[in-house]
Amino acid sequence: MDAEWFEALPLLRQKFGDRNFATWIEPIRCSRDEHGLRLEVSSRFFQEWVTRHFLPCIRQTLRAANGTISDVRVVVAANGEAPAPMPRAAVIMAPPSRAVRTPKIGRLVPEYTFDSFVVGPANEVACRAARSVAEFPGRRFNPFFLWGGVGLGKTHLINALAHDLLARPPRARMACLAAEAFMNSLITSLRQDQMAAFRDRFREVDVLILDDVEFLAGKERTQEEFFHTFNALYAAGKQVVLTSDKPPHAITGLEERLRSRFEGGLIADIHPPTHAMRVTIVTQKAALQGIALPAEAAFALSQRSGPSVRELEGALTRVIATAALKGMLLDRDLVERVLAPITRPTSAPSADAILEVVGQRFRLSVADLKSHRRARTVAFPRQLAMYLVRTVTDVSFPSIGDLFGGRDHSTVMHAVRSIEAKRAQDPQTDALVSTIETELRSQLH
């Protein structure tokens, strides 16, 4: 593997997020020719997707790390040996015959099991409930609705639940997918006049796991179809598992009949991990890579990284990569040196200062940012201001909602998630946020 590509991988994971990284970036093989770097993939579809959605940011990251790189191209491997992409939210389906119960398994995250899930006060109820669902599918806690902020372990927990279910005889027929994938499958079936096959596909499973169910909000046709799918599965005693970044009552645009069904089972939430949990998590994740992380280094990582498990894992990846590439000892000093440039300053800007800076950047007043105007020229800057207040200060989601005109905390969570997604997919947005963060830090000196 080319050295520049290897060095860029931790940064790309941070930019794109764990799911996109594992699905689209990790399978890439990198080589070099007279024109520059060749990113080899397995198929033309894979090539088109990476080129359209990720290549600009990949180029920017590589050239920032090494200005001598002349070109970066995505090509289909000539020998066809590059691994084919399989989204982590892939559908896990049984063969057509009802008599055959062995499912065709899509790609679950192998290491996301109950054994590797660190349990503590922030997630104990959710974990116990997930274990109970795996043990008694369709009989206890149906539906099971799991919600929490970005990067707190929802994906880990539903993967663990799926692994446990598949290990129990008789092996369950399961569908595990994102709500967006459900909608796309529905649209395709409608266009091809294959709705009967679509309904059979989802209504004959033993377990349906639907991730990011808030995506259904405002999509009437998809909600209608999912409503009937839910009813069919529930009436047959089949298990339904749902995840979201907010509780059912806070999902704006969700039909009342669906909301009432989601609230008819068990609702469990996951909170940001405590400091002790964070130390355990980072130590365990390092151990999975064969690294015995010193206690002082684990403590420093817990202090220096962001509030979510995903940010903690990204910080660990960055430190491990630096230690490996530069042949340095992985200790507290290295953690401090590597993470200091990206750590929040001890003295953080105030929320009012953030509103002023964002307002000046977009030529808006603070009153505009706090208003309920929905115009694009105001909505995006408002989301950006919410994101910065949350990530740069220690203000809670409910308090941020109060600051922005008495909004619900779920609105703030949505704004934070939206900006995180834009930063991962759009280099210009990422550069804009970084510029404002730098400006805010400069005001402290």
C-alpha positions, 0 to 999 in steps of 0.5 A: 500500500502506498505510504501516503494512502496509508497515512491518509486513512485515519483522516479519511475515517474521521471525515467520512465516518465509520460506516462510509469508511468501512463500506467505500474507503477501506476496500480500496487498493492503492498503487502508484504509476507515472500519473499519480495514485491509482485507487483500485476498486472492484466494479464500475458501480463502485468506481462511479460512487467513490468518484462522485461522492468521495474523490474530491475530499480524498484528493484534498486530504492527500494533497494536504498531506503531500503536495507532490501528488500530481493526480488521484484516479479511481479505476476498476481493478484489471484482475477483478480481485478488489473486494466488492462493496457491501454496505453495512446496512445491507439487507440480510435475507432468507432464500425464497423458500419458507422451508429453508431457514438459513439466511443469506447474510449481508455484511455485519460488523464482525467486531460489533458484538455484545462481548465488545460492547462496553456497558455502563450507566449511559447505556446499561438499560439499552444493552440489557433490553437488546440482549432480552430481544435477542433471547426472546424475539417477538415476545418481549419488548416488541417493537424495540426502539433505540435512540441516542445521539450520533456516535454513541453506540446504536450501530454497535448494539443493533449489530450485536443483537443481529449477531446474537440472533443469527447464532441461535437455532433455528437461525432467524430470517432477518432484514437489517437495513437503513430506512433510506434503503427501505425507501429506495427499495420501495421506489424501485419496486413501484417503478418495476411493478414488483410490489408483491415481491417487495412485500413478500421480501419484508413481511416474511422475515422473522426480524426486521431491523430498521436503522435511522427511522427518522428518515421516514419523516415527511415521506408519506408513501414510504410511511404508508408501506412501512405501516402495513409492513409493521402491522403484518410483522407485529400481528405474526409475532415477529420482532421489529427493532428501530433506531433513531437519533431522537425519540418517537414523539420528537420526530417531526413529520412522522404519522401519528399511527406510526408514532403510536406503534413505535411507542407501544413497545420499549423505548431505550436511549443511549447517553454519552459515555462517562469518563470511566466508560471512555477509558475502558472503551479506548483501551478495549478498542486498542486491544482489538488491534493488538495494542496494550494501551498504557493507562495514562495514554487511555486517560489522555485520549478520553480527555482529548477526544470529542464526546462520542464513541466515534470521535474517541475511536477516530482519535485512537486511530490517529494516534496509532497511525502516527506511532506506527508511521513514525516509529514512536512510543504510544504513550501519554506524550504522543497522545498530547502531541497528536491530539493537541491541534484538534482539541478544544481549547481549555477556555472555550468561546461563549455561545454568544461569541459563536452567534456573532461570528456566524452572523457576521460570516453570513451577514445575518443578525443574532436575532435572525439566527434565533428566529423561526425563519426557514429560508435556506439563507437562514436555516443553514447558518442556524444549523451551523451555529447550533453545531458550533455551540455544541462542539466548541462549548459544553452547552447541553442540547436542551440549553442550546434549544432554549438559546435558539428561540425555545426549540426542542433539543431534538431539533438541535441534535438534527442540526448537529448531525446534519452539519457532521454529514455535510462536513463528511461529504462536502470539502467546502463545508468542511473547510468553512467550518474549520475556518470558523473554528480557527477564527473562534480559537483566535479570539481567545488569544 
